């Protein structure tokens, strides 16, 4: 199954894509975040272009289990579920940005180039983690659906 992962920020949304075997995950840049509906339209285009069969959206939970930015993510998830015909799952994204920054640092990325690439790499980390778990652990959504 081909998956698209989204790491939703206040201004940018990182995107990553798996191959159909769910073994290879590739960062695919960022999308501008203007509104949940506008983002859903952009994602619908990617789903059609890349043959995506399901989408996973990162939910920014804090260490205490309270969600930071949850209202924004909830609005996006609802817009995606209204607009898309493929399943939309949610998954805990804790630690993905830190892992992305560490990976980029190891590859010599610095400054603006590192910041510009971090969202897409964070989406790839999210998708790698999601796909590595047993399927029954990824069937439970953090937000509705």
N, C-alpha and C positions, 0 to 999 in steps of 0.2 A: 504494500500500500504506500502510495506517495503522500507524504505529510508536508505541510507548511507550518512553520512555527513563527509566532509573533511575540516580540518583546516590546510592550507598549510603554512609551514614555510620554511626558507632557508635550514634547515637540516632535519627537521622532519615534518611529516604530521600526525595530530591527526585524529582518525577515531571513529565514533559513529554510532550506528545502532538503528533503531526504530523497534518495533514489527509491525505486519501487520495491527493492529488496529490504529496505529499512536499515541498511548497513552503512551507507555513506551519507553524511550530512554536510551541506555546503552553505556557508553564509551567502546571502543574496542581496546585500545592501540594505538601505533604509527607505522608508516611506515617510512623507510629511504627515503629521497628525493635525488636522484642522477640526474635524468633528467625527463622531462615531460613524455617521452615515457616509461621509466622504471617504473615510478609511475603508468601510465595508465595500464601497464601489471599487476602490483600488484593489482590494484583496480579491474581489470577484473576478477582476481582470486577470490577476495572477493565477487564480485557481483554474480558469479556463485555458490560459496560455500554457501553463506548466502541467496540466493534467493532474492536479492535486485532488486526492480522494478524501482528505480530512485535514482539519486545521487544529492546532493546539495553541492556546493563548496563555502566556505566563501571568500568574497572579502574584503581586508583590506582597507576600506575607512578612510580617516582622517576626523576630524571634519569640515574641510573646503570643503569637497567633492572631494578632490584630492586623488587619489589612490596611496598608498605606496606599493611597491611590485607588482603592477598591471601587469607588464610585465611577471613576473614569474607565477602568477595566470592565466593570459590569455593563456600562453603557455600550462599550465596543462589542462585548460578547453578545449582548442582545441584538445589536444592529447586524452583526455577522450572522447570527442565527436566523434573523428575518430575511436577509439578503441571499445567503448561500444555500445551495441544495446539498452540500456535503456536511458531515458532522463537524461540530465545533466543540472541542474539549478544553478544559482548563487544567492548569498544572502549577504547582508551587515553583516560583522562579528564584527563590532565595539562593544567593551566592553566585548566580549566573554572571552578573556584571563583574564581580571580583575575579571570577575565573577567566572571563574574557579579557580583562585588563592584564592579568598575569600572562596569559598565552601571547597576547600582543607584545608585551614587554620582552618576553623570551625571544620573540622574532625581531626585536629591534625597533618596533614601532614607538614613536614618541610624539608628544604634543598633539597638534591638531589632527594629524593622520591617525593617531591612536584613538582619539575621541570620536572621530568620524566613523571609524570601523567597529568600535566597541559594541554598538547596538546589534549589528548583524551577527557578530561573533557570540554575543550573549544569547541571541535567538538560537544559534547553532548549539550552544552548550545546553540550553533548555531542551531542545529536540533530542540531542544525544542522550541526555539523562532520562527523558520520557520514554524513548524507545528501548533503553537498556533495562527498564523495569519489567517484571512479569505483567502480562496483559491485564490481569485482574486488578493490579494496583493502579493502572492508568484508566480504568473504566469509570472511576469515581471522579466526578467533577467537583471542583471547589466552589463553583458558581452555577447554580441551577442546572437545567438540562439533563 
